[in-house]
Amino acid sequence: MKDVIISGAGPVGLFLACELALANCSVLILEKSEDPRSPLKQLPFGIRGLSAPTIEALYRRGMLDELQIHKRLKNPHQNAKQGPRRQVGHFAGIPFHEGDIDTSGWTYRLPGPTAPSLISEMAELETIFTRRAEALGVEIRRGCPITGFDQAANGVTVRAGDQTLQSMWLVGCDGSRSIVRKSGGFEFAGTEPEFTGYTVQADILDPEKLKPGRVVTSSGMYMQSQPGYIIIQDFDNGEFHDAGQPITLEHLQAVLRRVSETDVTINTLHIATTWTDRARQATAYRNGRVLLAGDAAHIHAPLGGQGLNLGLGDAMNLGWKLAAAIQGHAPESLLDSYYTERYPIGVQVLDWSRAQVAIMRPDPDARALNAIVRDLMNTRDGATYFAGRVWGIFTHYDLGGGHPLEGRSVPDFELEDGTRIGEHMHDGLGILLDFGANNPLKALAGEYGGQIRYVSCRAKDQLGLGATLIRPDGIIAWATGDDQETNGLKEAAGQWFVRRD
């Protein structure tokens, strides 16, 4: 029997498997696709912007240096004519620029080795995560989709074709059409789509008829990143996508001509897929021994790559908690905090997606709103706000603590011994960081049987802190400005870890 079976070997399922295996859990991933090298993942459309929480997670697990795409593609948005106003992101296609962002208000982000935003590809992430998962002993079976399951008080029986498998827990990371979610009886509530989106690789007879970049017309939007690579938004209430019809060259050419308002001609259609802005979220992330993460738990329009970051955040939050419950380092009730922390973040991202769609509609009201938002984004305060939201700078959990850092990502303190705090987190343990030499703090860390590493060293910039307790996912659970003050520390440690007698 495995500790955990994960349905889906996408980035979220693979990263979750890495987190669980790091904590010595046995993990089996079941993936329906036989070949992980989807043609769509190899296209320029597979490029994703990684937000600060994702970058920090990769850094804290020692995988950040394995990313190579961002070194070749410093900024896919950049146009040679932009000069010093380098585009570093967008909201509904409206760019914000590097020179307009004021980072001085981001008090708890120290200068360090991690940028607030980087570029990667789905294929690159899956390769890195697969390599790490297999090195940690994770078993991956491809061409083996889950067809159903039954759960009991002490485990889950999973059916995959003619196989019957046993595990203590099952996690659905199997995407927007999740079998785990549907079979598990999870409610998936939300809003219906306004458009069908098309992602296309084709040979165009007369590509010069299509303007470069993102073009909004009276019928929708198209974007030609380079000749033959096109994204289209057709505001048909998602009817074509939901009908499940094959995407023919004739249909696609008709849509492209109508949306682009040209007589452009497609010679050959190589690859095409559709998607929508349907925005839905599971009303619960756990049902007994079955959990959801990533697109299985929430879907929305893939505008700005928010979905990947949201899913990887789920995995980082869930992994150590599920492992702690399995290893007896925490009660199962710890898993309740997965939903209470991640669900509100999902709500924010879905609303962020809906807001983008609202100002992308091809009607006068939306164009008026779009113009106002564009003006706001061209101000310093506006660019700073949108960058902070898109890059995940403002992401935090409401832990109810008294210090403003509690519930936020730990700053990457540069310690006087030459190390950084992120380098101490590669093994996924909690950390009690003591900027003084407080023996009671060291003794308290020792009471948790190796779950909490005690680190005592001053930092070059301590941000007024004396000591802090850091969860395995890098979130500050307790902080104080006095290294001799321990009020609330025992309570915080007891909330996230189990004391060993």
TORBA-900539 format. One line per field, with one value per residue (C-alpha): residue number from 1; residue in three letters; chain; x, y, z. Coordinates in nm, 2 decimals. Example, Ala and Ser with C-alpha at 12.3 -4.5 7.8 and 13.67 -1.06 7.14 Angstrom:
TORBA-900539
nr	c(1, 2);
rest	c(Ala, Ser);
kette	c(A, A);
X	c(1.23, 1.37);
Y	c(-0.45, -0.11);
Z	c(0.78, 0.71);
This chain:
TORBA-900539
nr	c(1, 2, 3, 4, 5, 6, 7, 8, 9, 10, 11, 12, 13, 14, 15, 16, 17, 18, 19, 20, 21, 22, 23, 24, 25, 26, 27, 28, 29, 30, 31, 32, 33, 34, 35, 36, 37, 38, 39, 40, 41, 42, 43, 44, 45, 46, 47, 48, 49, 50, 51, 52, 53, 54, 55, 56, 57, 58, 59, 60, 61, 62, 63, 64, 65, 66, 67, 68, 69, 70, 71, 72, 73, 74, 75, 76, 77, 78, 79, 80, 81, 82, 83, 84, 85, 86, 87, 88, 89, 90, 91, 92, 93, 94, 95, 96, 97, 98, 99, 100, 101, 102, 103, 104, 105, 106, 107, 108, 109, 110, 111, 112, 113, 114, 115, 116, 117, 118, 119, 120, 121, 122, 123, 124, 125, 126, 127, 128, 129, 130, 131, 132, 133, 134, 135, 136, 137, 138, 139, 140, 141, 142, 143, 144, 145, 146, 147, 148, 149, 150, 151, 152, 153, 154, 155, 156, 157, 158, 159, 160, 161, 162, 163, 164, 165, 166, 167, 168, 169, 170, 171, 172, 173, 174, 175, 176, 177, 178, 179, 180, 181, 182, 183, 184, 185, 186, 187, 188, 189, 190, 191, 192, 193, 194, 195, 196, 197, 198, 199, 200, 201, 202, 203, 204, 205, 206, 207, 208, 209, 210, 211, 212, 213, 214, 215, 216, 217, 218, 219, 220, 221, 222, 223, 224, 225, 226, 227, 228, 229, 230, 231, 232, 233, 234, 235, 236, 237, 238, 239, 240, 241, 242, 243, 244, 245, 246, 247, 248, 249, 250, 251, 252, 253, 254, 255, 256, 257, 258, 259, 260, 261, 262, 263, 264, 265, 266, 267, 268, 269, 270, 271, 272, 273, 274, 275, 276, 277, 278, 279, 280, 281, 282, 283, 284, 285, 286, 287, 288, 289, 290, 291, 292, 293, 294, 295, 296, 297, 298, 299, 300, 301, 302, 303, 304, 305, 306, 307, 308, 309, 310, 311, 312, 313, 314, 315, 316, 317, 318, 319, 320, 321, 322, 323, 324, 325, 326, 327, 328, 329, 330, 331, 332, 333, 334, 335, 336, 337, 338, 339, 340, 341, 342, 343, 344, 345, 346, 347, 348, 349, 350, 351, 352, 353, 354, 355, 356, 357, 358, 359, 360, 361, 362, 363, 364, 365, 366, 367, 368, 369, 370, 371, 372, 373, 374, 375, 376, 377, 378, 379, 380, 381, 382, 383, 384, 385, 386, 387, 388, 389, 390, 391, 392, 393, 394, 395, 396, 397, 398, 399, 400, 401, 402, 403, 404, 405, 406, 407, 408, 409, 410, 411, 412, 413, 414, 415, 416, 417, 418, 419, 420, 421, 422, 423, 424, 425, 426, 427, 428, 429, 430, 431, 432, 433, 434, 435, 436, 437, 438, 439, 440, 441, 442, 443, 444, 445, 446, 447, 448, 449, 450, 451, 452, 453, 454, 455, 456, 457, 458, 459, 460, 461, 462, 463, 464, 465, 466, 467, 468, 469, 470, 471, 472, 473, 474, 475, 476, 477, 478, 479, 480, 481, 482, 483, 484, 485, 486, 487, 488, 489, 490, 491, 492, 493, 494, 495, 496, 497, 498, 499, 500, 501);
rest	c(Met, Lys, Asp, Val, Ile, Ile, Ser, Gly, Ala, Gly, Pro, Val, Gly, Leu, Phe, Leu, Ala, Cys, Glu, Leu, Ala, Leu, Ala, Asn, Cys, Ser, Val, Leu, Ile, Leu, Glu, Lys, Ser, Glu, Asp, Pro, Arg, Ser, Pro, Leu, Lys, Gln, Leu, Pro, Phe, Gly, Ile, Arg, Gly, Leu, Ser, Ala, Pro, Thr, Ile, Glu, Ala, Leu, Tyr, Arg, Arg, Gly, Met, Leu, Asp, Glu, Leu, Gln, Ile, His, Lys, Arg, Leu, Lys, Asn, Pro, His, Gln, Asn, Ala, Lys, Gln, Gly, Pro, Arg, Arg, Gln, Val, Gly, His, Phe, Ala, Gly, Ile, Pro, Phe, His, Glu, Gly, Asp, Ile, Asp, Thr, Ser, Gly, Trp, Thr, Tyr, Arg, Leu, Pro, Gly, Pro, Thr, Ala, Pro, Ser, Leu, Ile, Ser, Glu, Met, Ala, Glu, Leu, Glu, Thr, Ile, Phe, Thr, Arg, Arg, Ala, Glu, Ala, Leu, Gly, Val, Glu, Ile, Arg, Arg, Gly, Cys, Pro, Ile, Thr, Gly, Phe, Asp, Gln, Ala, Ala, Asn, Gly, Val, Thr, Val, Arg, Ala, Gly, Asp, Gln, Thr, Leu, Gln, Ser, Met, Trp, Leu, Val, Gly, Cys, Asp, Gly, Ser, Arg, Ser, Ile, Val, Arg, Lys, Ser, Gly, Gly, Phe, Glu, Phe, Ala, Gly, Thr, Glu, Pro, Glu, Phe, Thr, Gly, Tyr, Thr, Val, Gln, Ala, Asp, Ile, Leu, Asp, Pro, Glu, Lys, Leu, Lys, Pro, Gly, Arg, Val, Val, Thr, Ser, Ser, Gly, Met, Tyr, Met, Gln, Ser, Gln, Pro, Gly, Tyr, Ile, Ile, Ile, Gln, Asp, Phe, Asp, Asn, Gly, Glu, Phe, His, Asp, Ala, Gly, Gln, Pro, Ile, Thr, Leu, Glu, His, Leu, Gln, Ala, Val, Leu, Arg, Arg, Val, Ser, Glu, Thr, Asp, Val, Thr, Ile, Asn, Thr, Leu, His, Ile, Ala, Thr, Thr, Trp, Thr, Asp, Arg, Ala, Arg, Gln, Ala, Thr, Ala, Tyr, Arg, Asn, Gly, Arg, Val, Leu, Leu, Ala, Gly, Asp, Ala, Ala, His, Ile, His, Ala, Pro, Leu, Gly, Gly, Gln, Gly, Leu, Asn, Leu, Gly, Leu, Gly, Asp, Ala, Met, Asn, Leu, Gly, Trp, Lys, Leu, Ala, Ala, Ala, Ile, Gln, Gly, His, Ala, Pro, Glu, Ser, Leu, Leu, Asp, Ser, Tyr, Tyr, Thr, Glu, Arg, Tyr, Pro, Ile, Gly, Val, Gln, Val, Leu, Asp, Trp, Ser, Arg, Ala, Gln, Val, Ala, Ile, Met, Arg, Pro, Asp, Pro, Asp, Ala, Arg, Ala, Leu, Asn, Ala, Ile, Val, Arg, Asp, Leu, Met, Asn, Thr, Arg, Asp, Gly, Ala, Thr, Tyr, Phe, Ala, Gly, Arg, Val, Trp, Gly, Ile, Phe, Thr, His, Tyr, Asp, Leu, Gly, Gly, Gly, His, Pro, Leu, Glu, Gly, Arg, Ser, Val, Pro, Asp, Phe, Glu, Leu, Glu, Asp, Gly, Thr, Arg, Ile, Gly, Glu, His, Met, His, Asp, Gly, Leu, Gly, Ile, Leu, Leu, Asp, Phe, Gly, Ala, Asn, Asn, Pro, Leu, Lys, Ala, Leu, Ala, Gly, Glu, Tyr, Gly, Gly, Gln, Ile, Arg, Tyr, Val, Ser, Cys, Arg, Ala, Lys, Asp, Gln, Leu, Gly, Leu, Gly, Ala, Thr, Leu, Ile, Arg, Pro, Asp, Gly, Ile, Ile, Ala, Trp, Ala, Thr, Gly, Asp, Asp, Gln, Glu, Thr, Asn, Gly, Leu, Lys, Glu, Ala, Ala, Gly, Gln, Trp, Phe, Val, Arg, Arg, Asp);
kette	c(A, A, A, A, A, A, A, A, A, A, A, A, A, A, A, A, A, A, A, A, A, A, A, A, A, A, A, A, A, A, A, A, A, A, A, A, A, A, A, A, A, A, A, A, A, A, A, A, A, A, A, A, A, A, A, A, A, A, A, A, A, A, A, A, A, A, A, A, A, A, A, A, A, A, A, A, A, A, A, A, A, A, A, A, A, A, A, A, A, A, A, A, A, A, A, A, A, A, A, A, A, A, A, A, A, A, A, A, A, A, A, A, A, A, A, A, A, A, A, A, A, A, A, A, A, A, A, A, A, A, A, A, A, A, A, A, A, A, A, A, A, A, A, A, A, A, A, A, A, A, A, A, A, A, A, A, A, A, A, A, A, A, A, A, A, A, A, A, A, A, A, A, A, A, A, A, A, A, A, A, A, A, A, A, A, A, A, A, A, A, A, A, A, A, A, A, A, A, A, A, A, A, A, A, A, A, A, A, A, A, A, A, A, A, A, A, A, A, A, A, A, A, A, A, A, A, A, A, A, A, A, A, A, A, A, A, A, A, A, A, A, A, A, A, A, A, A, A, A, A, A, A, A, A, A, A, A, A, A, A, A, A, A, A, A, A, A, A, A, A, A, A, A, A, A, A, A, A, A, A, A, A, A, A, A, A, A, A, A, A, A, A, A, A, A, A, A, A, A, A, A, A, A, A, A, A, A, A, A, A, A, A, A, A, A, A, A, A, A, A, A, A, A, A, A, A, A, A, A, A, A, A, A, A, A, A, A, A, A, A, A, A, A, A, A, A, A, A, A, A, A, A, A, A, A, A, A, A, A, A, A, A, A, A, A, A, A, A, A, A, A, A, A, A, A, A, A, A, A, A, A, A, A, A, A, A, A, A, A, A, A, A, A, A, A, A, A, A, A, A, A, A, A, A, A, A, A, A, A, A, A, A, A, A, A, A, A, A, A, A, A, A, A, A, A, A, A, A, A, A, A, A, A, A, A, A, A, A, A, A, A, A, A, A, A, A, A, A, A, A, A, A, A, A, A, A, A, A, A, A, A, A, A, A, A, A, A, A, A, A, A, A, A, A, A, A, A, A, A, A, A, A, A, A, A, A, A, A, A, A, A, A, A, A, A, A, A, A, A, A, A);
X	c(0.00, 0.12, 0.09, -0.04, -0.17, -0.17, -0.39, -0.21, 0.16, 0.14, 0.35, 0.12, 0.10, 0.47, 0.57, 0.33, 0.49, 0.83, 0.71, 0.56, 0.86, 1.10, 0.92, 0.97, 0.62, 0.57, 0.40, 0.25, 0.15, -0.11, -0.12, -0.36, -0.13, 0.14, 0.37, 0.44, 0.57, 0.25, 0.31, 0.13, 0.38, 0.66, 0.51, 0.57, 0.23, 0.37, 0.58, 0.45, 0.54, 0.64, 0.52, 0.73, 0.57, 0.65, 1.01, 1.06, 0.93, 1.17, 1.46, 1.38, 1.38, 1.70, 1.55, 1.56, 1.91, 1.77, 1.55, 1.71, 1.43, 1.43, 1.80, 1.74, 1.40, 1.47, 1.14, 0.90, 0.69, 0.98, 0.97, 1.30, 1.14, 1.05, 1.39, 1.41, 1.03, 1.06, 0.73, 0.74, 0.37, 0.02, -0.34, -0.60, -0.33, -0.25, 0.12, 0.30, 0.67, 0.97, 1.07, 0.72, 0.72, 0.81, 0.94, 1.03, 0.69, 0.75, 0.90, 0.96, 1.12, 1.49, 1.73, 1.84, 1.89, 1.52, 1.35, 0.98, 0.90, 1.07, 0.99, 0.96, 0.78, 0.54, 0.76, 1.07, 0.89, 0.76, 1.11, 1.27, 0.99, 0.99, 1.37, 1.35, 1.04, 1.21, 1.53, 1.32, 1.17, 0.83, 0.68, 0.51, 0.29, 0.19, -0.10, -0.28, -0.58, -0.79, -1.14, -1.29, -1.22, -1.38, -1.27, -1.30, -1.19, -0.84, -0.76, -0.87, -0.91, -0.83, -0.93, -0.71, -0.82, -0.80, -0.58, -0.69, -0.45, -0.45, -0.33, -0.39, -0.47, -0.57, -0.50, -0.66, -0.42, -0.59, -0.70, -1.02, -1.21, -1.09, -1.22, -1.12, -1.33, -1.63, -1.62, -1.55, -1.87, -1.71, -1.93, -1.77, -1.93, -1.88, -1.95, -2.00, -1.78, -1.81, -1.56, -1.40, -1.02, -0.81, -0.44, -0.31, -0.01, -0.07, 0.09, -0.06, -0.06, -0.05, 0.06, 0.12, -0.26, -0.25, -0.10, 0.17, 0.10, -0.24, -0.51, -0.87, -1.14, -1.52, -1.55, -1.29, -0.91, -0.62, -0.26, 0.02, 0.34, 0.52, 0.40, 0.18, 0.14, -0.19, -0.42, -0.79, -1.07, -1.41, -1.69, -1.94, -2.02, -1.79, -2.04, -1.79, -1.56, -1.84, -1.99, -1.68, -1.66, -1.34, -1.14, -1.12, -0.92, -1.24, -1.39, -1.07, -1.02, -1.38, -1.33, -0.99, -1.13, -1.43, -1.23, -0.93, -1.17, -0.94, -0.95, -0.64, -0.59, -0.48, -0.29, -0.22, -0.34, -0.08, -0.21, -0.52, -0.69, -0.97, -1.03, -1.27, -1.29, -1.52, -1.44, -1.52, -1.39, -1.45, -1.65, -1.43, -1.08, -1.11, -1.36, -1.24, -0.91, -0.95, -0.81, -0.79, -0.52, -0.45, -0.70, -0.89, -0.98, -1.02, -1.04, -1.04, -0.92, -0.54, -0.48, -0.13, -0.05, -0.21, -0.34, 0.00, 0.12, -0.20, -0.17, 0.20, 0.10, -0.16, 0.11, 0.36, 0.09, -0.06, 0.26, 0.41, 0.08, -0.03, 0.32, 0.30, -0.04, 0.09, 0.41, 0.23, 0.39, 0.05, -0.32, -0.53, -0.71, -0.40, -0.53, -0.83, -0.59, -0.51, -0.86, -0.89, -0.56, -0.58, -0.95, -0.94, -0.63, -0.83, -1.12, -0.89, -0.73, -1.07, -1.20, -0.88, -0.95, -1.31, -1.20, -0.97, -1.25, -1.48, -1.25, -1.17, -1.52, -1.57, -1.82, -1.82, -1.86, -1.56, -1.35, -1.42, -1.32, -1.01, -0.90, -0.94, -0.75, -0.48, -0.44, -0.42, -0.15, 0.06, 0.09, 0.36, 0.11, -0.10, 0.20, 0.32, -0.02, -0.07, 0.28, 0.23, -0.08, 0.04, 0.37, 0.21, 0.39, 0.08, 0.00, -0.04, -0.25, -0.45, -0.30, -0.44, -0.10, 0.01, 0.32, 0.27, 0.50, 0.30, 0.13, 0.37, 0.66, 0.98, 1.23, 1.54, 1.76, 2.13, 2.30, 2.64, 2.78, 2.74, 2.43, 2.07, 1.77, 1.63, 1.94, 1.84, 1.50, 1.60, 1.50, 1.15, 1.18, 1.04, 1.30, 1.32, 1.54, 1.70, 1.90, 2.03, 2.16, 1.85, 1.89, 1.52, 1.44, 1.70, 1.55, 1.20, 1.30, 1.46, 1.12, 0.98, 1.19, 1.37, 1.07, 1.21, 1.57, 1.72, 1.93, 2.10, 2.28, 2.25, 2.15, 2.28, 1.93, 1.70, 1.40, 1.36, 1.30, 1.45, 1.33, 1.08, 0.92, 0.91, 0.68, 0.82, 0.65, 0.83, 0.54, 0.62, 0.41, 0.54, 0.76, 0.89, 1.10, 1.27, 1.50, 1.43, 1.05, 0.88, 0.51, 0.30, 0.58, 0.48, 0.12, 0.23, 0.47, 0.20, -0.04, 0.19, 0.40, 0.37, 0.58, 0.78, 0.81);
Y	c(0.00, 0.35, 0.64, 0.86, 0.80, 1.12, 1.14, 1.35, 1.40, 1.76, 2.02, 2.03, 1.65, 1.61, 1.89, 1.76, 1.42, 1.57, 1.74, 1.42, 1.20, 1.46, 1.38, 1.01, 0.92, 0.65, 0.80, 0.67, 0.90, 0.77, 0.96, 0.90, 1.03, 0.78, 1.05, 1.36, 1.55, 1.72, 1.92, 2.22, 2.23, 2.27, 2.58, 2.94, 2.94, 2.70, 2.98, 3.08, 3.36, 3.22, 3.44, 3.52, 3.24, 2.98, 3.11, 3.10, 2.75, 2.63, 2.81, 2.67, 2.32, 2.37, 2.35, 2.72, 2.69, 2.41, 2.66, 2.75, 2.91, 3.24, 3.28, 3.26, 3.45, 3.74, 3.90, 3.76, 4.08, 4.30, 4.49, 4.63, 4.97, 4.98, 5.10, 5.16, 5.10, 4.72, 4.54, 4.29, 4.18, 4.26, 4.27, 4.19, 4.26, 4.60, 4.61, 4.74, 4.84, 4.78, 5.14, 5.23, 4.98, 5.12, 4.82, 5.04, 4.96, 4.59, 4.61, 4.24, 4.15, 4.16, 4.18, 3.83, 3.55, 3.53, 3.77, 3.85, 3.71, 3.46, 3.28, 2.90, 2.65, 2.37, 2.12, 2.25, 2.24, 1.89, 1.77, 1.92, 1.79, 1.44, 1.41, 1.52, 1.30, 0.99, 1.06, 1.07, 0.73, 0.84, 0.58, 0.73, 0.51, 0.67, 0.56, 0.46, 0.68, 0.65, 0.53, 0.54, 0.48, 0.39, 0.52, 0.37, 0.50, 0.36, 0.41, 0.44, 0.17, 0.31, 0.16, 0.23, 0.02, -0.34, -0.26, -0.22, -0.02, 0.07, 0.39, 0.58, 0.90, 1.00, 1.35, 1.47, 1.68, 1.57, 1.90, 2.08, 1.76, 1.58, 1.23, 1.24, 1.55, 1.42, 1.07, 1.22, 1.42, 1.76, 2.06, 2.28, 2.62, 2.93, 3.12, 3.03, 3.14, 3.44, 3.33, 3.04, 3.08, 2.92, 2.83, 2.77, 2.68, 2.71, 2.81, 3.15, 3.24, 3.62, 3.67, 4.04, 4.09, 4.02, 4.29, 4.19, 4.17, 4.18, 4.33, 4.40, 4.43, 4.48, 4.09, 3.98, 3.96, 3.79, 3.78, 3.68, 3.64, 3.53, 3.42, 3.11, 3.12, 3.27, 3.31, 3.41, 3.50, 3.47, 3.60, 3.32, 3.24, 2.94, 2.76, 2.61, 2.48, 2.33, 2.16, 1.95, 1.97, 1.91, 2.22, 2.21, 2.45, 2.59, 2.67, 2.82, 3.04, 3.16, 3.26, 3.42, 3.63, 3.74, 3.83, 3.99, 4.16, 4.06, 3.81, 3.63, 3.27, 2.96, 2.72, 2.44, 2.38, 2.20, 2.22, 2.38, 2.36, 2.55, 2.68, 2.92, 3.17, 2.94, 3.01, 2.74, 2.64, 2.33, 2.43, 2.19, 2.07, 1.75, 1.47, 1.22, 1.07, 1.24, 1.59, 1.82, 2.05, 2.26, 2.28, 1.99, 2.24, 2.56, 2.66, 3.00, 3.17, 3.12, 3.49, 3.57, 3.22, 3.26, 2.90, 2.73, 2.94, 2.89, 2.51, 2.50, 2.70, 2.44, 2.17, 2.36, 2.42, 2.07, 1.86, 1.91, 1.90, 1.57, 1.42, 1.53, 1.37, 1.04, 1.04, 1.12, 1.46, 1.63, 1.54, 1.50, 1.82, 2.00, 1.93, 2.15, 2.45, 2.35, 2.46, 2.76, 2.90, 2.81, 2.86, 3.24, 3.26, 3.07, 3.31, 3.61, 3.46, 3.36, 3.72, 3.85, 3.65, 3.76, 4.12, 4.08, 3.93, 4.21, 4.47, 4.26, 4.23, 4.38, 4.64, 5.02, 4.97, 4.74, 4.96, 5.25, 5.05, 4.93, 5.29, 5.39, 5.08, 5.16, 5.51, 5.38, 5.12, 5.39, 5.56, 5.46, 5.35, 5.16, 4.97, 4.89, 4.75, 4.54, 4.40, 4.31, 4.12, 3.95, 3.85, 3.73, 3.98, 4.04, 3.67, 3.58, 3.36, 3.50, 3.32, 3.56, 3.65, 3.98, 4.04, 4.18, 3.91, 3.62, 3.44, 3.58, 3.43, 3.45, 3.71, 3.55, 3.67, 3.68, 3.54, 3.65, 3.30, 3.35, 3.14, 3.25, 3.12, 2.97, 2.74, 2.59, 2.48, 2.22, 1.93, 2.06, 2.10, 2.38, 2.63, 2.83, 3.12, 3.29, 3.61, 3.60, 3.30, 3.22, 2.88, 2.84, 2.87, 2.61, 2.38, 2.43, 2.34, 2.02, 1.92, 1.85, 1.55, 1.68, 1.85, 2.19, 2.29, 2.55, 2.82, 3.08, 3.35, 3.72, 3.86, 4.16, 4.30, 4.15, 4.38, 4.44, 4.08, 3.89, 3.54, 3.37, 3.02, 2.92, 2.64, 2.39, 2.58, 2.90, 3.08, 3.26, 3.10, 3.33, 3.63, 3.86, 4.18, 4.06, 3.75, 3.70, 3.71, 3.38, 3.46, 3.28, 3.06, 2.74, 2.79, 2.85, 2.55, 2.33, 2.44, 2.32, 2.05, 1.76, 1.77, 1.46, 1.36);
Z	c(0.00, -0.09, 0.14, -0.14, -0.49, -0.71, -1.02, -1.28, -1.37, -1.46, -1.28, -0.97, -0.93, -0.98, -0.74, -0.48, -0.52, -0.46, -0.14, -0.01, -0.10, 0.06, 0.39, 0.33, 0.21, -0.05, -0.36, -0.68, -0.97, -1.22, -1.55, -1.83, -2.11, -2.23, -2.36, -2.14, -2.44, -2.56, -2.88, -2.72, -2.44, -2.69, -2.85, -2.75, -2.59, -2.33, -2.18, -1.84, -1.60, -1.26, -0.96, -0.65, -0.43, -0.70, -0.75, -0.37, -0.35, -0.62, -0.45, -0.11, -0.25, -0.45, -0.80, -0.91, -1.07, -1.29, -1.48, -1.81, -2.02, -1.84, -1.91, -2.29, -2.28, -2.04, -2.13, -2.39, -2.38, -2.47, -2.80, -2.94, -2.96, -2.59, -2.48, -2.10, -2.06, -2.05, -2.03, -1.74, -1.73, -1.82, -1.70, -1.97, -2.23, -2.08, -2.01, -1.70, -1.72, -1.50, -1.46, -1.32, -1.03, -0.69, -0.48, -0.18, -0.02, -0.03, 0.31, 0.37, 0.04, 0.08, -0.22, -0.29, -0.55, -0.64, -0.88, -0.83, -1.18, -1.41, -1.74, -1.78, -1.98, -1.88, -2.04, -1.86, -1.52, -1.58, -1.68, -1.36, -1.13, -1.29, -1.25, -0.88, -0.81, -0.95, -0.76, -0.44, -0.52, -0.66, -0.90, -1.21, -1.43, -1.76, -1.98, -1.66, -1.59, -1.28, -1.36, -1.01, -0.64, -0.31, 0.02, 0.37, 0.71, 0.68, 0.31, -0.06, -0.32, -0.66, -0.99, -1.29, -1.59, -1.49, -1.19, -0.83, -0.61, -0.24, -0.07, 0.25, 0.06, -0.29, -0.44, -0.76, -0.96, -1.29, -1.43, -1.51, -1.61, -1.29, -1.25, -0.89, -0.83, -1.02, -0.86, -0.52, -0.51, -0.49, -0.58, -0.85, -0.83, -1.04, -1.35, -1.72, -2.00, -2.23, -2.50, -2.67, -2.68, -2.96, -2.94, -3.29, -3.49, -3.86, -4.19, -4.30, -4.66, -4.59, -4.23, -4.30, -4.29, -3.91, -3.70, -3.45, -3.08, -2.91, -3.13, -3.00, -3.26, -3.26, -3.26, -3.01, -2.98, -3.16, -3.09, -3.33, -3.13, -3.45, -3.79, -3.76, -3.38, -3.29, -3.00, -3.06, -2.83, -2.99, -2.76, -2.83, -2.47, -2.50, -2.73, -2.97, -2.70, -2.50, -2.81, -2.84, -3.21, -3.41, -3.49, -3.87, -4.09, -4.24, -3.90, -3.77, -4.08, -4.05, -3.69, -3.76, -4.04, -3.84, -3.53, -3.72, -3.97, -4.25, -4.54, -4.41, -4.54, -4.35, -4.57, -4.32, -3.97, -3.75, -3.40, -3.25, -2.91, -2.74, -2.39, -2.22, -1.93, -1.73, -1.36, -1.11, -0.77, -0.55, -0.24, -0.04, -0.11, 0.10, 0.13, 0.38, 0.24, -0.10, -0.17, -0.47, -0.59, -0.90, -1.19, -1.03, -0.75, -0.95, -1.32, -1.49, -1.81, -1.86, -1.87, -1.74, -1.63, -1.29, -1.29, -1.28, -0.99, -0.81, -0.85, -0.74, -0.44, -0.35, -0.37, -0.15, 0.11, 0.10, 0.07, 0.41, 0.59, 0.43, 0.50, 0.86, 0.91, 0.75, 0.96, 1.28, 1.31, 1.31, 1.36, 1.05, 1.15, 1.02, 0.67, 0.74, 0.72, 0.36, 0.25, 0.49, 0.35, -0.01, -0.09, -0.04, -0.26, -0.53, -0.49, -0.55, -0.86, -1.01, -0.95, -1.10, -1.41, -1.43, -1.40, -1.70, -1.91, -1.81, -1.98, -2.28, -2.42, -2.76, -2.66, -2.58, -2.20, -2.18, -2.40, -2.17, -1.86, -2.04, -2.11, -1.75, -1.62, -1.88, -1.75, -1.39, -1.49, -1.65, -1.31, -1.06, -0.79, -1.05, -1.20, -0.85, -0.75, -1.06, -1.05, -0.68, -0.76, -1.08, -0.92, -0.60, -0.37, -0.16, -0.11, 0.26, 0.49, 0.78, 1.07, 1.32, 1.47, 1.62, 1.40, 1.05, 0.91, 1.04, 0.75, 0.50, 0.31, 0.51, 0.37, 0.24, 0.53, 0.45, 0.75, 0.88, 0.83, 0.45, 0.41, 0.33, 0.51, 0.19, 0.17, 0.50, 0.37, 0.11, 0.33, 0.40, 0.78, 0.99, 1.11, 1.44, 1.34, 1.64, 1.57, 1.92, 2.12, 2.33, 2.49, 2.57, 2.20, 2.12, 2.39, 2.25, 1.90, 2.04, 2.19, 1.84, 1.75, 1.44, 1.29, 1.36, 1.28, 1.52, 1.34, 1.55, 1.36, 1.31, 0.97, 0.77, 0.78, 1.04, 0.96, 1.33, 1.42, 1.71, 1.62, 1.40, 1.35, 0.98, 0.85, 0.60, 0.32, 0.41, 0.58, 0.90, 1.18, 1.46, 1.49, 1.76, 1.77, 2.09, 2.08, 2.45, 2.40, 2.36, 2.42, 2.17, 2.04, 2.21, 2.10, 1.74, 1.74, 1.88, 1.60, 1.32, 1.48, 1.73, 2.04, 2.12, 2.49);
